């Protein structure tokens, strides 16, 4: 049930971002500049494409790293619970 609140907020944010038409204006200007630079023999377009890929990759790397540690913690807890349930004699007891 608590995930329902997060999904609703995420969908609302998605609709707000998708509905913002001004956010697409910069892409047209960058594209025009890069195309005119390529026609003139420049190399700004290659650097622009590399920069876009770099900026696109960083949030994914951060989210994947956070997700890895979050799910690793969850899996370790479930594994420990499973071991204690099925193999109680192998767990260490502290006196």
N, C-alpha and C positions, 0 to 999 in steps of 0.2 A: 504494500500500500504506500510506503513512503517513496517508492520509485515513481509512482504516478505523479506526484508533485513535481519531481525533477523532469519527467518527460513533458509535462505540460509547459513548464518554464522553457525547456529547450525548443519545443515547437513554437512557442510564442516568439522567442528570440529569432528563430529561423525565418518566420514570417515577416518580422520587422526588418531584418537584414535583406531579405529577398525583395521586399517592397520598396526599398530605398533605391530610386533610379539614379540619383546623383553619384552613387559610388561607381557607376560604369563610365563616367565622363573621363576620368584620368586614363583609363586603358586606351581610349581612342587617341588621346594626345601622345601617349608614350609610343603607341604603335606607329603613328604618323612620323614621329621623330626617328624611330628606328628604321622604318622603311626608307625614308629620305636619306638617312646616313648610309644605309647599305647601297643605295643607288649611286651615291657619290664615292663609294669605295672605302668608307670608314669602318671602324670596328666597335662602335658604341653598341650596336645591336647584340653582338656576342656577349659583351659584358653585362648588358641589361638582362639578357636571358639567363645568364649564370646567377646574377643577383636575385632574380625572381625565383629561381629554383632553390637557392640557398634560403631565402626568406620563407618559402613554402615548406621546406623540410624541417626547420627548427621546431615549430610547434608539434609536428608529428613525433619527432625524437623525444621531446619533453613528455608528451602524453604517453608514448610507449614505455618510457622509463618509469614514470609514475604508475602506470598500469601493471607493469611487471612486478614492482615491489608490492603493490596492493594485492594482486592475485597470489603472489608467492606467500604472503602472510596468511591469506585465507586458506590456501592449500596446505601449508604447514600446520595450521591449527586443526584442520579436518584430519590430516594424517596422524597427528598426535592423538586426537580423540579416537580414531579408529584403532591405533595401536593399543591404547589403554583399554579399549573395549574387548578386543579379541586376544590380546597377549598381556594380561595383567601381571603375570609373573616376571616378564622381562623388563618392566618399568622399574626404575630405581626409586627406592623409598628412602626418605631421609628421616633418621631417628633423632 
